[in-house]
Amino acid sequence: MLSQPTPEVDALEGDRLVREGAVLLDVRELDEWAVGHAPAAAHLPLGSLGSAPVETWAGRRVVVICRSGNRSRTATDALLARGVDAVNLAGGMRAWEVCGLPVVTSTGAPGRVA
């Protein structure tokens, strides 16, 4: 049986979805998050995703992001399997930064993708 490909959006589409009410979920590790993340993102490392209650995202689309799109693809598939409306942000924070979208540190200062 063939599995369905993971649904994906590019950085600009992901940003649009977030501005329209989707949750931007960053699944990178804390040290990566601290150096730079999207201002509107929620942080939940991939290793903690399985213990998060799906009710957290009830009724909202979740745009999942990591550094390059690989961990977020894994997280997206896991969320979809739990009934969450999730999409992977292809290219991750690298693509986000290349598109000129904002990146901030944990203190709100300009950040970078590590």
One Martini backbone bead per residue (centre of mass of N, CA, C, O) as a GRO file, in nm:
protein
  114
    1MET     BB    1   0.095   0.037   0.024
    2LEU     BB    2   0.053   0.366  -0.038
    3SER     BB    3   0.154   0.659   0.076
    4GLN     BB    4   0.098   0.967   0.156
    5PRO     BB    5   0.194   1.264   0.108
    6THR     BB    6   0.313   1.527   0.257
    7PRO     BB    7   0.187   1.811   0.332
    8GLU     BB    8   0.272   2.128   0.167
    9VAL     BB    9   0.439   2.444   0.214
   10ASP     BB   10   0.549   2.739   0.169
   11ALA     BB   11   0.654   3.016   0.327
   12LEU     BB   12   0.438   3.215   0.220
   13GLU     BB   13   0.195   3.031   0.279
   14GLY     BB   14   0.250   2.993   0.578
   15ASP     BB   15   0.227   3.289   0.654
   16ARG     BB   16  -0.063   3.324   0.560
   17LEU     BB   17  -0.191   3.112   0.746
   18VAL     BB   18  -0.104   3.249   1.010
   19ARG     BB   19  -0.249   3.524   0.956
   20GLU     BB   20  -0.533   3.340   0.941
   21GLY     BB   21  -0.481   3.130   1.220
   22ALA     BB   22  -0.256   2.954   1.224
   23VAL     BB   23  -0.028   2.735   1.350
   24LEU     BB   24   0.314   2.775   1.444
   25LEU     BB   25   0.528   2.486   1.462
   26ASP     BB   26   0.823   2.442   1.641
   27VAL     BB   27   1.052   2.138   1.641
   28ARG     BB   28   1.297   2.234   1.761
   29GLU     BB   29   1.544   2.296   1.949
   30LEU     BB   30   1.618   2.520   2.191
   31ASP     BB   31   1.883   2.635   2.067
   32GLU     BB   32   1.757   2.706   1.792
   33TRP     BB   33   1.526   2.886   1.892
   34ALA     BB   34   1.698   3.105   2.044
   35VAL     BB   35   1.845   3.217   1.782
   36GLY     BB   36   1.580   3.147   1.581
   37HIS     BB   37   1.242   3.266   1.505
   38ALA     BB   38   0.927   3.296   1.460
   39PRO     BB   39   0.726   3.514   1.621
   40ALA     BB   40   0.448   3.319   1.602
   41ALA     BB   41   0.570   3.081   1.733
   42ALA     BB   42   0.559   2.764   1.856
   43HIS     BB   43   0.714   2.548   2.104
   44LEU     BB   44   0.795   2.191   2.013
   45PRO     BB   45   0.970   1.942   2.040
   46LEU     BB   46   0.968   1.651   1.880
   47GLY     BB   47   1.007   1.469   2.146
   48SER     BB   48   0.719   1.607   2.270
   49LEU     BB   49   0.475   1.554   2.078
   50GLY     BB   50   0.340   1.281   2.188
   51SER     BB   51   0.243   1.436   2.472
   52ALA     BB   52   0.061   1.617   2.323
   53PRO     BB   53  -0.240   1.748   2.309
   54VAL     BB   54  -0.464   1.774   2.044
   55GLU     BB   55  -0.645   2.003   2.167
   56THR     BB   56  -0.449   2.238   2.116
   57TRP     BB   57  -0.549   2.218   1.782
   58ALA     BB   58  -0.841   2.255   1.773
   59GLY     BB   59  -0.964   2.380   1.468
   60ARG     BB   60  -0.660   2.403   1.362
   61ARG     BB   61  -0.411   2.482   1.174
   62VAL     BB   62  -0.083   2.329   1.117
   63VAL     BB   63   0.239   2.469   1.090
   64VAL     BB   64   0.534   2.297   1.029
   65ILE     BB   65   0.868   2.362   1.173
   66CYS     BB   66   1.215   2.382   1.094
   67ARG     BB   67   1.508   2.407   0.938
   68SER     BB   68   1.446   2.206   0.651
   69GLY     BB   69   1.179   1.982   0.677
   70ASN     BB   70   1.223   1.700   0.820
   71ARG     BB   71   1.107   1.707   1.109
   72SER     BB   72   0.836   1.834   1.021
   73ARG     BB   73   0.741   1.591   0.861
   74THR     BB   74   0.725   1.398   1.095
   75ALA     BB   75   0.529   1.572   1.263
   76THR     BB   76   0.302   1.588   1.058
   77ASP     BB   77   0.244   1.285   1.041
   78ALA     BB   78   0.176   1.255   1.344
   79LEU     BB   79  -0.060   1.455   1.349
   80LEU     BB   80  -0.234   1.325   1.131
   81ALA     BB   81  -0.263   1.050   1.289
   82ARG     BB   82  -0.422   1.236   1.525
   83GLY     BB   83  -0.620   1.450   1.353
   84VAL     BB   84  -0.449   1.681   1.247
   85ASP     BB   85  -0.429   1.987   1.071
   86ALA     BB   86  -0.139   1.939   0.878
   87VAL     BB   87   0.166   2.114   0.767
   88ASN     BB   88   0.452   2.145   0.584
   89LEU     BB   89   0.744   2.344   0.577
   90ALA     BB   90   0.921   2.386   0.316
   91GLY     BB   91   1.261   2.437   0.418
   92GLY     BB   92   1.193   2.593   0.655
   93MET     BB   93   1.377   2.839   0.806
   94ARG     BB   94   1.545   2.883   0.560
   95ALA     BB   95   1.310   2.970   0.376
   96TRP     BB   96   1.200   3.193   0.552
   97GLU     BB   97   1.457   3.371   0.541
   98VAL     BB   98   1.484   3.395   0.227
   99CYS     BB   99   1.192   3.549   0.215
  100GLY     BB  100   1.213   3.775   0.457
  101LEU     BB  101   1.125   3.667   0.713
  102PRO     BB  102   1.100   3.679   1.038
  103VAL     BB  103   1.371   3.673   1.291
  104VAL     BB  104   1.399   3.570   1.634
  105THR     BB  105   1.469   3.576   1.951
  106SER     BB  106   1.390   3.519   2.279
  107THR     BB  107   1.411   3.853   2.316
  108GLY     BB  108   1.335   3.985   2.010
  109ALA     BB  109   1.568   3.988   1.851
  110PRO     BB  110   1.746   3.952   1.599
  111GLY     BB  111   1.786   3.664   1.405
  112ARG     BB  112   1.880   3.320   1.328
  113VAL     BB  113   1.968   3.036   1.149
  114ALA     BB  114   2.098   2.719   1.297
   0.00000   0.00000   0.00000
